[in-house]
Amino acid sequence: MMPLACIVLMLLHNKKLNNFFSWLGKYSLEIYVLQMFMICAVDTIFKSIGYSSDFYYIILTTLSFMIVFIICSPLHRGIASIINKVKGKK
């Protein structure tokens, strides 16, 4: 199924879609790692305030993804800046 999806996406030639997937690929490691931490953090906050809902896990996951997508790019740039300073580059 994955090769078929790749062929379909290749044939679409949608610039916005290509830009989104490029961005997603560039930040995939940050998104993956931050998602693990953010799920735990948001879950802890929800449980500490006593939040409950029939859609608890959907809301938890959606909120976590929103937070991760907001902070992954600045975090990526900050880490790159620190690495460059350590290496002596400007």
C-alpha positions as CSV (number, residue, x, y, z in Angstrom):
1,M,0.0,0.0,0.0
2,M,2.9,2.4,0.8
3,P,4.3,2.3,-2.8
4,L,0.9,3.1,-4.2
5,A,0.5,6.0,-1.8
6,C,4.0,7.3,-2.9
7,I,3.1,7.1,-6.6
8,V,-0.2,8.9,-6.0
9,L,1.5,11.7,-4.1
10,M,4.2,12.0,-6.7
11,L,1.6,12.3,-9.5
12,L,-0.3,15.0,-7.6
13,H,2.5,17.6,-7.9
14,N,0.9,19.8,-5.3
15,K,3.4,22.4,-4.1
16,K,1.8,22.9,-0.7
17,L,1.6,19.2,-0.1
18,N,5.2,18.7,-1.1
19,N,6.3,21.6,1.2
20,F,4.3,20.1,4.1
21,F,5.9,16.6,3.6
22,S,9.4,18.2,3.3
23,W,8.8,20.1,6.6
24,L,7.5,17.0,8.2
25,G,10.5,15.0,7.1
26,K,12.9,17.7,8.3
27,Y,11.4,17.8,11.8
28,S,10.4,14.1,12.1
29,L,12.8,13.3,14.9
30,E,11.8,16.3,17.0
31,I,8.1,15.5,16.4
32,Y,8.6,11.9,17.5
33,V,10.6,12.7,20.6
34,L,8.6,15.7,21.7
35,Q,5.3,13.8,21.2
36,M,6.4,11.2,23.7
37,F,7.3,13.8,26.3
38,M,4.2,16.0,25.6
39,I,1.7,13.1,25.9
40,C,3.1,12.4,29.4
41,A,3.1,16.1,30.4
42,V,-0.4,16.8,29.1
43,D,-1.7,13.6,30.6
44,T,-0.2,14.5,34.0
45,I,-1.8,18.0,33.8
46,F,-5.2,16.6,32.8
47,K,-5.1,14.1,35.7
48,S,-4.0,16.7,38.2
49,I,-6.9,19.0,37.4
50,G,-9.3,16.0,37.4
51,Y,-10.2,16.4,33.7
52,S,-12.2,13.5,32.3
53,S,-14.1,13.0,29.1
54,D,-15.5,10.3,26.8
55,F,-12.9,11.6,24.2
56,Y,-10.0,11.9,26.7
57,Y,-7.4,10.2,24.5
58,I,-8.5,12.0,21.4
59,I,-8.2,15.3,23.1
60,L,-4.9,14.4,24.8
61,T,-3.4,13.3,21.5
62,T,-4.7,16.3,19.5
63,L,-3.6,18.8,22.1
64,S,-0.2,17.2,22.3
65,F,0.3,17.3,18.6
66,M,-0.7,20.9,18.4
67,I,1.9,21.8,21.1
68,V,4.6,19.7,19.4
69,F,4.0,21.3,16.0
70,I,4.3,24.8,17.5
71,I,7.5,24.2,19.4
72,C,9.4,21.7,17.2
73,S,10.7,24.3,14.7
74,P,12.1,26.8,17.3
75,L,13.5,23.8,19.3
76,H,15.2,22.5,16.2
77,R,16.8,26.0,15.5
78,G,17.8,26.3,19.2
79,I,19.6,22.9,19.2
80,A,21.3,23.7,15.9
81,S,22.5,27.0,17.3
82,I,23.9,25.3,20.4
83,I,25.7,22.7,18.3
84,N,27.2,25.5,16.1
85,K,28.4,27.3,19.1
86,V,30.0,24.2,20.5
87,K,31.7,23.5,17.1
88,G,32.9,27.1,17.0
89,K,30.8,28.1,13.9
90,K,28.8,31.3,13.8
